[in-house]
């Protein structure tokens, strides 16, 4: 199934430097670049990873074509693909954990 990028749900994921260990702040930018190149999105979504340096901003931010979505609207969109938001986020968290391991070649 083909979906144009402007119709895909976009997830801006702000990664906590602490996820990368005590020296995470030194690696966060490199890791986000690595994640953006190496974590594949499902066909109906686009992922973007950035450092979460401002704790006042949400860890996850959903949008479609530049328009922000509430958690409820994101759930409605994902339901169209037989996916619940909890499963979607759990799968992404697992992909992120695997990418961290690969990034540090553990």
C-alpha positions as CSV (number, residue, x, y, z in Angstrom):
1,X,0.0,0.0,0.0
2,X,1.4,3.4,-1.0
3,X,0.7,6.5,1.1
4,X,2.1,9.9,0.2
5,X,4.3,11.5,2.9
6,X,1.8,14.3,3.5
7,X,-0.8,11.6,4.6
8,X,1.5,9.7,6.9
9,X,1.5,10.1,10.6
10,X,4.8,11.8,11.7
11,X,6.3,11.1,15.0
12,X,8.9,13.5,16.3
13,X,10.7,11.5,19.0
14,X,12.8,13.5,21.4
15,X,15.4,11.1,22.8
16,X,16.6,11.7,26.3
17,X,20.5,11.9,26.5
18,X,20.3,9.7,29.7
19,X,19.1,6.8,27.5
20,X,22.7,6.7,26.2
21,X,24.2,6.4,29.7
22,X,26.0,8.8,31.9
23,X,27.9,10.4,29.0
24,X,24.8,10.5,26.9
25,X,24.9,14.3,26.3
26,X,28.2,13.7,24.4
27,X,26.6,11.2,22.1
28,X,23.0,12.3,21.7
29,X,23.4,14.3,18.4
30,X,25.4,11.5,16.8
31,X,22.9,8.9,18.0
32,X,19.9,10.9,16.6
33,X,21.6,11.1,13.2
34,X,22.3,7.4,13.4
35,X,18.7,6.6,14.4
36,X,17.3,8.8,11.6
37,X,19.3,6.8,9.1
38,X,18.9,3.3,10.5
39,X,15.4,3.0,12.1
40,X,12.8,2.2,9.4
41,X,9.3,3.6,9.8
42,X,6.2,1.5,8.9
43,X,4.7,2.3,5.6
44,X,2.0,4.6,7.2
45,X,4.4,6.6,9.4
46,X,7.6,8.8,9.4
47,X,9.9,8.9,12.3
48,X,12.2,11.7,13.2
49,X,14.6,11.5,16.1
50,X,16.1,14.6,17.9
51,X,17.7,15.3,21.2
52,X,15.4,16.1,24.1
53,X,17.3,19.0,25.6
54,X,14.2,20.9,26.8
55,X,12.3,18.9,29.3
56,X,9.2,21.1,28.8
57,X,8.7,19.6,25.4
58,X,6.9,16.2,25.1
59,X,9.0,13.1,24.4
60,X,6.7,12.2,21.5
61,X,4.9,14.6,19.2
62,X,2.5,13.4,16.5
63,X,1.5,15.3,13.4
64,X,0.2,14.9,9.9
65,X,1.4,17.2,7.2
66,X,2.6,19.7,9.8
67,X,-0.6,19.7,11.8
68,X,-0.1,18.6,15.4
69,X,-2.3,15.7,16.6
70,X,-3.5,15.0,20.1
71,X,-2.8,11.5,21.5
72,X,-6.5,10.7,20.8
73,X,-6.3,11.8,17.2
74,X,-3.1,9.8,16.7
75,X,-4.8,6.7,18.1
76,X,-7.7,7.2,15.7
77,X,-5.2,7.4,12.7
78,X,-3.3,4.4,13.9
79,X,-6.5,2.4,14.3
80,X,-7.0,2.7,10.5
81,X,-4.0,0.4,10.2
82,X,-5.1,-2.0,12.9
83,X,-2.5,-0.6,15.3
84,X,-3.1,0.8,18.8
85,X,-0.9,3.6,19.9
86,X,0.5,1.6,22.9
87,X,1.7,-1.2,20.5
88,X,3.1,1.4,18.1
89,X,5.1,3.1,20.8
90,X,6.3,-0.2,22.4
91,X,7.6,-1.4,19.0
92,X,9.4,1.9,18.5
93,X,10.9,1.8,22.0
94,X,12.2,-1.7,21.2
95,X,13.7,-0.4,17.9
96,X,15.3,2.4,19.7
97,X,16.8,0.1,22.3
98,X,18.2,-2.1,19.5
99,X,19.6,1.0,17.7
100,X,21.3,2.2,20.9
101,X,23.0,-1.2,21.3
102,X,24.1,-1.1,17.6
103,X,25.3,2.5,18.0
104,X,27.6,1.6,20.8
105,X,28.3,-1.8,19.2
106,X,27.4,-3.7,22.4
